[in-house]
Amino acid sequence: MYKTAKEKLPAVLDAISRYFSLYLPVDYEDGAVFEAYSYGKTLSSKVNTVKSPKEYFFPQTETLVNFKVDGKSLSIIDPRRESEDFVIFGMRACDVKSLAILDRVFLSDPIDTYYENRRRHGIIVSMACSKPAATCFCTTFGIDPSEPDGDAILYLDKDTLYLNIKTEKGAKLLTPLQGIIVDCEQNEVDTQKNLIRERLKKLPLSSLQTTTFSSGKTDDFFSSEVWETLSDTCLGCGSCTYVCPTCHCYDIKDFKTADGIRRFRCWDSCMFSDFTQMSHGNPRTKQSERFRQRFMHKLVYYPTNHDGIFSCVGCGRCLKSCPINMNIVKVMKALGGEGNGKQ
Amino acid sequence: MVNSKDSLIPCLGIVTDIRVDTPDVKTFRVVASDGRKPFDHMPGQCAMLSIPGVGEAIFSITSSPTNTAYMEFSIKKCGCLTEWLHMIEVGQMITVRGPYGRPFPVDSAFLGKDLLFIAGGIGLAPLRSVINYCRHYRKRYGSIDIVYGARTPSDLVDYQEIVEEWSKDDGIRIHLTVDREAPEWTGHVGFVPDYVKSLHFDTNKTAVICGPPIMIKYTLQGLCELGFDKKQVYTTMELRMKCGIGKCGRCNIGSKYVCKDGPVFRCDELEELPDEY
């Protein structure tokens, strides 16, 4: 464990940015966003960003391959370059956990080399949540925001900045931070950890339970009548998908450029009506079916394929972004996932 | 350097022959840019074909793995990409990647079995790969029955191959049907599911069905009425796909992805999945 005075945070950021591309959450009027650091930018004070930082590993749009066309003839140009190490500074426990969920998709055989390249080079500095929000429910999914995963963990209290280096990748930060941080004892952040854990218990969504769900329960929920009711006002806008740190569906499209053709992939949403549209028909013609697909995937299908792990991290972004105020918490409660009174 | 093993980056293919099968189906012969077969596959597996700038989609490989010189794809004109494919000429370069999916169990569950293939329309495309594989290794399998139907006689894909090759093999019986009476058609007239029921097949056969979803549904029902168990019946599914490797998230039926857990399913496995296909 290392520490320095909290007022040295700008010096810490500046020092890291001299060695690595650095990305951090920055506050704006409409909320915080992850963006590239430049001198003078300060770390957001918000619990979480509007969009998750998954885009640094799985970009919203990226080129897969370029083609040159010459009459009937074609050639392929591979656009991939080895990434340089980069640092994502200030990721919350939920977002760090979401990468483990995406890893199981993109790093399973056959490996997605685009994602893997970025994962290999991304150094994650996570940040403990001293003030979890009312929309937070990460503990429902077994996440401890006082002790996030990551290559290094950052703790900020009133006067002090603590940095706990957890991995070899995280240790790469020690060179830039030489002379800024000093050694300290692990237990110096214990008070803060305990305080966070106390606050978590008082959060309004702390009673949300996952025990009703899990792998192999497709039959229990698929035919439930609640899907019709819950999705009644769903606009199919896909906002929930775009802010979600664990949604990984993508589309592949071609785009004609001045000197060839670019094949790119971009995020897609199972909430969209043409997501499964084929020339011979569509297996999900109703919004309620698409709505059901999204939540069944997170609560039943993903756990079925991945050792019971849920594809939700309780970040609460969809609670804030949905224009009709529908979200996974309401879905879980409607399907019997409310802990209070049931225990 | 392009690594063709990298799943989202395709390899180049050259169309070396285009056969017009029916008014809306053409069969494309494809080799890699070095003139060889693009990659090895097993019957029932699929490949992603694309015309860069138009799009990419999944197609079943209709040639048998025993054909080591090239690959064939029978493609019905029914959307944007397939319209373009129907317009290309021999010599056109396209892209191809694969093979994807779980094949038919030709080297396990099918061994020693009497086989019954039932296809409707373009549904013969994936079955042609298995049929020719079984013809090549004829001694490994029992009798072979092929029931094939289309809207009209001119919509029967691979008609020449059926008449000139398949029907001349020992132990292979061909049962053709068309939906409506047609001039010069002396064969059976009627829908595939009804025809299958009327043929009263022995219930010890292993059946493989492929065709439009509605045809699969009623044929399976018919077989069950004849006394077939769903464990004896296989089918191959098709849903919209982008990646082919279980990551883009759109071809799932419940927790299964058609691209990697399928496209071949045994009908009792399908029964365990939610009714969303």
Interface residues (C-beta under 8 A of the other chain):
Chain A: L64 V65 F67 V69 K72 S73 L74 S75 I76 D78 V105 F106 S108 P110 D112 T113 Y114 S215 T218 D219 F222 H248 C249 Y250 D251 I252 K253 D254 K256 I261 R263 R265 D268 C270 F275 T276 Q277 M278 S279 H280 G281 P283 R284 E289 Q293 M296 H297 V300 Y301 Y302 T304 N305
Chain B: M1 V2 N3 D6 S7 L8 I9 P10 C11 L12 S50 P52 G53 V54 G55 E56 C78 G79 T82 E89 G91 Q92 M93 I94 T95 P212 P213 E238 L239 R240 K242 C243 I245 G246 K247 C248 G249 R250 C251 N252 I253 G254 S255 L273 P274 E276 Y277
